[in-house]
Amino acid sequence: MRKTIILYLLLCLNQLIYGQINKALFSNINTYVPFENVILKTNADVVFTGENLYYKIYCLLDKTNTYSNISKIAYVELVGVNSNIVFKHKLKLENGVSQGDFFIPSNVKTGQYKLLAYTNWTKNNSINSFYEQDIYIINPYSSKHQIPIKNTTDENEVVQIELDEERIPNNSPNASVLIETFNTTQKTREKVTLNLVNNTKDNGNYSLSVRKVDKINIINKNPNINNIQTKNEVFYIPEIRGELLSGRIESLKKNVKVSDKTISLSIPDKNFIFKNVKTNSSGQFFFSIYENYSKSNAIIQVHAHNKEDYKILIDNPTFIDYSLLKFKPVSLSPKLENWIKKRSIDIQVENAYFSSKTDSTLMNKVSPPFYNHADKTYILDDYKRFPTLKETFIEVIYASSIKKEGDSFDFVVYDYENVDYNKNSNLTDQHPLVLIDGILIQDSNDIINYSSNKIRSISIVFGNYLYGSIVYNGILAFETIKGDFTINDKGEYIKNIELFKPLDKKYYYNPAYTTPQTLKRIPDYRSQLYWDPNVNLNKEYKILSFFTSDILGIYEVRLEGFTEKGQYIMETKYFNVVK
């Protein structure tokens, strides 16, 4: 299936315009490639400023509800009235799932917000092109609301959050996944062990949330059903390998063609990313970025001798018309005052000890450079330092040199192992690829007098090297000591951009009160006792554990997700924390 998708889409790449394709060309694409939908599951739908909103995203095939392996990138946004974007996340999907979180800052007003999720592929759905869920935020530190209630006369158009002291939570009946082996009453800071028994006879991926039950009732809330119909005249390419970055070039002179021009992308870093692509007949280009990267700044250049004749334009990927989203004002019952006050104090105490309770970010696997390894690397600290690169190449570097023609300098890379072949080939006049921290250098004069005291190493790849559509006569990769090289070119053929970087995955903080003295002096006012967005049940049972906090009351254990056959599972169980 995946090979069919890739081949089908590659046949249409020459039709790309601004990262999209005319939709009429793809009227029957669903015959070859299934559409997909996304679903979000959150730890709560009512959150306070100062709290974290946690979410899990599922990307599922439209007809079977099974996990989709088409898209590798998903997007999640929290949007308020007047197109106010509270946050926007990009996520890497693995086997159709991913997860994220967001700390709600104190400048967010009380009100109803929309949590949206989509992939590039779901943008093509005429209905449900994105997932929509209502999130209610309470800001106890401000009396301002996102939509003033006084502007509304119809009570049915107001979401009312009321106190519900009589609410009695019930365990899920006839559970497909049994949540077993813990007492219904637990003490503060006590270890709770869960035994998840899988009765589905099918593997599944779930999120597990343990959170204090809020005795509130939400009245007049909108159903979480997205009936917005999109009328896009364009077709969005699925991100089947990684992130898509697209744009186009325009000619600044008459009779200068925009097709078949090489565009280069550099993401500078110690482990840099460098790519070459060709423009199509309309001057459009796109990069597929599947590698991990830590820095978000990138440089795009027209890679040509007449680069000054072009201007680079980067596409704007926004597709949702936020004006179609419907919001209601939110009314908080006066009876909630004590609950809001206590909750806000608990949150302030927790945030005061944030430094001792931080989550751990997972380290992404670093990709090697595109050429995998260098044939020769010079660590300049191993040699006598000379003031400039020009002098360094004369005195130290024997595998490469600098030649001068008139006022111009150029680097040369020698290939001693293929001397006879190079003499007889027509590639000897090709220039080497020159990179500093992964940044393409098109004019050697720009760096010939660069201080060698700033360079850590010089790596050299011998021989002719085909990359993208260009054959280079070797590669020279310079690495600076501080990774702070900046290019001086200021023309319109070069563009510095800030990449929309995918979220890093995390291990979420969980205290371990293994001894009576463990963390004794640190208060524990967590309402969210546990959050695991990636619970894989591929056996009959799984054991998980966590510790309760100092907050008394009823807590909900909620397991939610999908089996590999597309069955939706949602199980709940409750326990009470006492002194």
C-alpha positions in Angstrom: 0.0 0.0 0.0 2.7 2.5 1.0 4.7 1.9 -2.3 1.4 2.4 -4.3 0.9 5.8 -2.5 4.5 6.9 -3.2 4.5 5.9 -6.9 1.1 7.5 -7.5 2.1 10.8 -6.0 5.5 11.0 -7.6 3.8 10.9 -11.0 2.1 14.1 -10.1 5.0 16.1 -8.7 5.4 18.2 -11.8 1.9 19.5 -11.2 2.8 21.0 -7.8 1.9 24.7 -7.3 2.5 26.2 -3.9 2.8 22.8 -2.3 -0.7 21.8 -3.6 -2.2 20.3 -6.7 -5.3 21.2 -8.7 -8.0 19.0 -7.1 -9.6 18.1 -10.4 -6.5 16.0 -11.3 -7.3 13.8 -8.2 -11.0 13.2 -8.4 -10.5 9.4 -8.2 -7.5 9.3 -5.8 -9.5 7.6 -3.1 -9.4 4.5 -5.4 -5.7 4.2 -4.9 -5.0 5.9 -1.5 -7.5 5.8 1.4 -8.3 9.0 3.2 -7.7 9.4 6.9 -9.2 11.1 10.0 -7.6 12.3 13.2 -9.0 12.0 16.7 -7.7 13.7 19.9 -8.0 12.5 23.4 -7.2 14.9 26.3 -6.6 14.6 30.0 -9.4 17.1 30.7 -11.8 19.5 28.9 -11.7 22.1 31.8 -8.3 23.4 32.7 -6.9 26.3 34.6 -4.2 28.7 33.6 -1.0 27.4 35.2 -2.0 23.8 34.3 -0.8 21.6 31.5 -3.2 20.4 28.8 -2.1 16.9 27.8 -3.3 15.3 24.6 -2.9 12.1 22.5 -3.5 12.1 18.7 -4.7 9.2 16.6 -4.4 9.1 12.9 -6.9 6.5 11.5 -7.9 5.3 8.1 -11.3 6.6 7.1 -13.2 3.4 6.4 -11.6 0.9 8.7 -10.7 3.1 11.7 -7.4 1.3 11.9 -4.1 3.1 12.4 -2.9 5.0 9.3 0.7 4.8 8.1 0.2 7.4 5.4 0.9 10.7 7.2 4.1 11.1 9.2 3.2 14.6 10.4 0.2 15.9 12.3 -0.8 19.4 13.5 -2.6 20.5 16.7 -3.9 24.0 17.4 -5.8 25.7 20.3 -7.7 28.6 18.9 -9.9 31.3 20.5 -12.2 34.0 19.1 -11.0 36.4 16.5 -8.6 33.8 15.1 -6.4 34.0 18.2 -4.0 31.0 18.2 -3.0 30.1 21.7 -0.6 27.4 20.5 0.1 25.4 17.3 2.1 22.2 17.5 3.6 20.0 14.8 4.0 16.3 15.8 5.8 13.4 14.3 3.5 10.4 13.9 4.8 6.9 14.6 2.4 4.1 13.5 -0.4 6.6 13.4 0.0 8.1 17.0 1.7 10.9 18.7 1.3 13.1 21.8 1.9 16.6 23.2 1.2 19.0 26.0 0.9 22.7 26.6 1.2 24.9 29.7 -1.7 27.3 29.8 -0.2 30.8 30.5 -1.8 33.4 32.7 -2.6 35.8 29.9 -5.2 33.4 28.4 -8.7 34.7 29.2 -11.5 32.6 30.7 -13.6 31.1 27.9 -14.3 28.4 25.4 -11.5 27.4 23.0 -11.3 25.0 20.1 -8.7 22.3 20.0 -8.1 21.4 16.3 -6.1 18.6 14.8 -5.4 17.5 11.2 -2.8 16.2 8.8 -1.9 17.5 5.3 -3.8 14.5 4.0 -7.0 15.2 6.0 -7.2 18.7 4.5 -8.6 17.0 1.3 -11.7 15.7 3.2 -14.8 17.6 2.2 -16.2 17.0 5.7 -14.1 16.5 8.8 -11.0 17.9 7.2 -9.9 18.6 10.8 -10.9 17.4 14.3 -12.5 19.8 16.7 -13.0 19.7 20.4 -14.1 22.3 23.0 -11.7 23.2 25.8 -12.8 25.4 28.6 -10.1 27.5 30.3 -10.6 29.2 33.7 -8.3 32.1 34.6 -8.7 32.7 38.3 -6.3 35.7 38.2 -8.4 37.9 35.8 -12.0 38.9 35.7 -11.8 39.3 31.9 -13.6 36.8 29.7 -12.8 35.9 26.1 -16.4 36.8 25.2 -18.1 39.2 27.7 -21.3 37.6 29.0 -23.2 40.9 29.1 -23.2 41.0 25.3 -25.4 37.9 25.2 -29.1 37.9 26.1 -30.0 34.3 25.2 -29.1 31.9 28.0 -29.0 29.0 25.5 -26.0 30.7 23.8 -24.0 30.7 27.0 -22.0 27.8 28.3 -22.6 27.5 32.0 -20.2 25.8 34.3 -22.1 24.8 37.5 -21.2 23.1 40.8 -22.4 19.5 40.9 -21.9 18.2 44.4 -24.2 15.2 43.8 -22.1 13.8 40.9 -21.2 10.2 41.6 -18.7 8.7 39.1 -19.4 5.1 38.0 -16.9 2.5 36.8 -17.2 1.3 33.2 -19.5 -1.7 32.9 -18.5 -4.7 30.9 -15.0 -3.4 30.4 -12.9 -4.7 27.4 -9.8 -3.8 29.3 -10.1 -4.4 33.0 -8.4 -2.0 35.4 -7.6 -4.1 38.4 -5.6 -4.6 41.6 -5.9 -1.4 43.6 -7.9 -0.4 46.6 -10.9 1.9 46.2 -9.4 3.9 49.1 -5.8 5.2 49.1 -3.7 7.3 51.5 -1.8 10.4 50.5 1.6 9.8 48.9 0.8 6.1 48.6 1.8 3.9 45.8 -1.0 2.8 43.5 -0.5 -0.3 41.3 -2.7 -0.9 38.2 -3.0 -4.2 36.5 -4.5 -3.7 33.0 -6.0 -6.9 31.8 -6.5 -7.1 28.0 -9.7 -9.0 27.1 -9.9 -7.7 23.5 -7.6 -10.4 22.1 -6.1 -7.6 20.0 -3.1 -5.3 20.5 -3.9 -1.7 21.2 -2.4 1.7 21.9 -3.9 3.8 24.6 -3.5 6.9 26.8 -3.8 6.5 30.6 -4.9 9.5 32.7 -5.3 9.7 36.5 -6.9 13.0 37.5 -8.9 14.4 40.4 -12.7 14.4 39.6 -14.1 18.0 39.3 -17.6 18.0 40.7 -18.9 20.4 38.0 -21.4 20.3 35.2 -21.1 22.0 31.8 -24.5 23.1 30.4 -25.2 24.2 26.8 -21.8 23.0 25.5 -21.4 22.4 21.8 -21.3 18.8 20.6 -17.8 17.9 19.4 -18.8 17.3 15.9 -17.1 19.2 13.1 -19.6 19.7 10.2 -17.6 22.5 8.5 -17.4 21.8 4.8 -14.2 22.9 3.2 -14.3 23.9 -0.5 -10.7 23.7 -1.4 -9.8 23.9 -5.1 -6.4 22.5 -4.4 -5.1 19.1 -3.5 -2.7 18.7 -0.5 0.1 16.3 -0.7 0.4 13.9 2.3 3.6 14.1 4.3 4.4 10.4 3.8 8.1 10.7 4.8 8.4 13.7 7.0 7.8 17.5 7.0 7.1 19.2 3.7 8.6 22.7 3.2 7.4 24.3 0.0 7.8 27.6 -1.9 8.6 29.0 -5.3 11.0 31.2 -7.1 10.2 34.2 -9.3 12.5 35.7 -11.9 13.6 39.3 -11.4 14.6 39.7 -15.1 12.8 39.0 -18.4 13.3 35.8 -20.3 14.9 34.1 -17.2 13.3 30.7 -16.8 12.2 29.4 -13.3 12.1 25.7 -14.2 14.8 23.1 -13.4 16.7 25.4 -11.0 18.4 23.9 -8.0 17.2 25.1 -4.6 19.3 24.3 -1.5 18.2 24.0 2.1 20.6 24.2 5.0 19.6 23.6 8.7 22.9 24.7 10.4 24.2 22.7 13.4 26.9 20.3 14.4 24.8 17.6 12.9 23.5 19.8 10.0 20.9 19.0 7.3 21.6 19.9 3.7 19.3 19.2 0.7 19.1 20.0 -3.0 15.8 19.9 -5.0 14.8 21.0 -8.5 12.0 23.5 -9.3 9.2 22.4 -11.6 7.8 24.2 -14.6 6.1 26.8 -12.4 9.2 27.5 -10.3 7.8 25.6 -7.4 9.9 23.5 -5.0 9.4 21.4 -1.9 11.7 19.7 0.6 10.9 16.6 2.6 12.5 16.8 6.0 12.5 13.4 7.8 15.7 13.9 9.8 15.7 15.1 13.4 17.1 18.6 14.0 17.5 20.7 17.2 17.7 24.2 15.8 14.8 25.8 14.0 16.7 28.4 11.8 17.1 27.4 8.2 18.6 29.0 5.0 17.2 28.5 1.5 19.2 29.5 -1.5 18.9 29.5 -5.3 21.9 27.3 -6.2 23.0 28.7 -9.6 25.6 31.0 -11.2 22.8 33.6 -11.9 21.2 33.3 -8.5 20.8 37.1 -8.3 18.1 36.9 -11.0 15.7 35.2 -8.7 13.5 35.8 -5.7 12.4 33.1 -3.2 8.9 33.0 -1.8 7.9 30.5 1.0 4.4 29.1 1.2 1.9 29.7 4.0 0.4 26.3 5.0 -2.7 27.7 6.8 -5.9 26.2 5.5 -8.6 26.5 8.2 -11.0 29.5 8.0 -11.2 30.3 11.7 -14.1 32.6 11.2 -16.3 29.4 10.6 -15.6 28.3 14.2 -18.5 29.0 16.6 -17.7 30.2 20.2 -20.0 30.8 23.1 -19.4 33.0 26.2 -18.7 31.0 29.4 -20.5 31.7 32.7 -19.0 30.5 36.0 -21.5 29.9 38.8 -20.9 31.9 42.0 -21.0 28.6 43.8 -17.7 27.7 42.2 -15.8 30.4 44.1 -14.3 28.2 46.8 -13.4 25.4 44.3 -11.7 27.9 42.0 -9.9 29.6 44.9 -8.6 26.3 46.3 -7.6 25.0 42.9 -5.7 28.1 42.0 -3.7 28.0 45.3 -2.8 24.3 44.6 -1.6 25.2 41.1 0.5 28.1 42.4 2.1 25.9 45.0 2.9 23.3 42.4 4.4 25.8 40.0 6.5 27.3 42.8 8.3 23.9 42.9 8.4 23.4 39.2 12.2 23.2 39.0 12.2 20.0 41.2 9.3 18.4 39.2 10.3 18.9 35.6 9.6 16.5 32.7 12.4 14.9 30.8 12.8 15.5 27.1 13.7 12.4 25.1 16.8 12.8 23.0 16.2 12.3 19.3 18.4 10.0 17.3 20.9 12.1 15.3 21.1 11.5 11.6 24.6 11.4 10.0 25.5 13.9 7.3 24.1 13.1 3.9 27.5 11.8 2.7 27.7 9.5 5.8 31.4 9.8 6.5 34.3 11.9 5.3 37.4 10.4 3.6 39.7 12.8 5.5 39.0 15.1 8.5 41.5 17.7 9.9 41.0 18.7 13.5 42.8 22.1 13.5 43.8 21.9 17.1 46.1 19.1 16.1 48.1 21.5 13.9 49.7 24.9 14.1 47.0 27.5 13.8 47.3 30.0 10.9 45.3 33.2 10.7 43.0 32.5 7.8 41.6 29.6 5.8 43.7 30.6 2.9 46.9 30.1 4.8 45.6 27.0 6.5 45.0 25.3 3.1 48.5 26.3 2.0 50.3 25.0 5.1 48.2 22.2 6.5 45.6 20.7 4.0 47.2 18.4 1.5 44.0 16.8 0.2 42.6 20.1 -1.0 43.9 23.5 -2.1 42.9 26.9 -3.3 43.3 28.2 -6.8 43.1 31.8 -8.0 41.9 33.1 -11.3 42.1 36.8 -11.5 40.4 38.2 -8.4 38.5 35.0 -7.7 39.4 32.1 -5.5 38.1 28.6 -5.6 38.6 25.4 -3.6 39.9 22.3 -5.3 39.5 18.7 -3.9 42.0 16.1 -5.1 40.9 12.5 -5.8 44.2 10.6 -5.8 42.5 7.2 -6.1 40.8 8.0 -9.4 43.3 10.2 -11.2 43.1 8.4 -14.6 39.3 8.4 -14.5 39.1 12.1 -13.7 41.5 13.0 -16.6 39.3 11.2 -19.1 35.9 12.4 -17.7 34.1 15.7 -18.4 33.6 16.4 -14.7 37.0 17.8 -13.8 35.8 21.4 -14.2 33.0 20.9 -11.6 33.4 22.8 -8.3 33.4 21.1 -4.9 30.4 21.5 -2.6 31.5 23.9 0.2 29.6 24.0 3.5 30.2 25.8 6.8 28.1 24.3 9.6 25.9 23.0 6.8 25.4 26.4 5.1 26.1 26.4 1.4 28.9 28.7 0.3 28.5 29.6 -3.4 31.4 32.1 -3.6 34.7 31.0 -2.1 35.8 34.7 -1.9 33.3 35.0 1.0 35.3 32.8 3.3 38.8 32.7 1.9 39.9 35.1 4.7 37.7 33.7 7.4 39.6 33.2 10.7 40.8 29.6 11.1 40.7 30.2 14.9 36.9 29.9 14.6 37.1 26.5 12.8 37.1 23.2 14.7 37.5 20.8 11.8 37.6 20.5 8.0 36.1 17.3 6.5 36.8 16.2 2.9 35.0 13.8 0.6 37.0 12.8 -2.4 35.8 12.2 -6.0 32.7 13.1 -8.0 29.6 13.3 -5.8 26.1 13.5 -7.2 23.7 15.1 -4.8 20.2 16.1 -6.0 20.7 17.3 -9.6 24.3 18.5 -9.3 27.6 16.7 -9.6 30.3 18.1 -7.3 34.0 17.5 -7.6 34.3 16.6 -3.9 32.9 18.0 -0.7 34.5 20.4 1.8 32.6 20.6 5.1 33.8 23.1 7.7 32.7 23.0 11.3 33.0 26.1 13.5 33.9 25.8 17.2 30.8 27.7 18.3 28.5 26.8 15.5 27.8 30.5 14.9 28.7 31.0 11.3 26.5 33.5 9.5 26.4 34.1 5.7 26.7 37.7 4.5 24.6 37.3 1.3 21.6 39.7 1.4 20.0 39.1 -2.0 16.4 38.0 -2.7 17.8 34.6 -3.9 18.5 33.7 -0.3 16.0 33.3 2.5 16.5 32.9 6.3 13.4 31.3 7.8 12.3 29.9 11.1 11.2 26.3 10.8 8.0 25.1 12.5 9.8 22.5 14.5 8.1 19.2 15.6 7.6 18.8 19.4 10.1 16.7 21.3 8.7 13.7 23.1 8.9 13.6 26.9 9.0 11.4 29.9 6.4 13.0 32.3 7.4 13.6 35.9 6.1 11.2 38.5 7.3 11.3 42.1 8.5 8.2 43.8 7.9 8.1 47.6 9.9 5.0 48.1 10.9 5.9 51.7 9.2 8.0 54.4 11.8 10.8 53.9 11.6 10.9 50.1 10.7 14.5 49.0 9.2 15.1 52.4 9.7 18.8 52.4 8.3 19.4 48.9 4.5 19.8 48.9 2.6 17.7 46.4 -0.6 19.4 45.2 -1.0 17.5 41.9 -4.5 17.1 40.5 -3.1 15.2 37.6 -1.5 12.2 39.3 -0.4 10.3 36.2 -0.3 10.7 32.4 1.0 8.1 30.0 0.1 8.8 26.4 1.7 5.6 25.0 0.4 2.5 26.8 0.8 -0.5 24.4 -1.2 -3.5 25.3 0.3 -6.3 23.3 0.0 -8.9 26.0 -2.8 -10.1 28.3 -1.9 -7.7 31.0 0.4 -4.8 31.9 1.4 -3.4 35.3 1.7 0.3 35.9 2.2 2.3 39.1 2.2 5.9 40.4 1.9 7.8 43.7 -1.0 9.8 45.1 -0.5 13.5 46.1 -1.5 15.6 49.1 -4.9 16.5 47.6 -7.8 14.5 49.0 -10.8 13.4 47.0 -12.0 11.1 44.2 -9.7 10.4 41.3 -10.6 8.9 37.9 -8.4 6.4 36.1 -9.2 6.6 32.4 -7.8 4.3 29.7 -8.6 5.4 26.2 -7.6 4.4 22.7 -8.0 2.0 19.8 -7.1 -1.6 19.1 -5.2 -2.5 15.9 -8.5 -3.7 14.4 -10.1 -0.3 14.9 -12.2 -0.9 18.0 -12.5 2.2 20.3 -11.8 1.4 24.0 -12.6 3.7 26.9 -12.5 2.3 30.5 -12.8 4.2 33.8 -12.3 3.4 37.4 -12.3 5.5 40.5 -10.7 5.6 43.9 -10.7 7.9 46.9 -7.6 9.5 48.5 -7.9 10.1 52.3 -5.5 11.2 55.0 
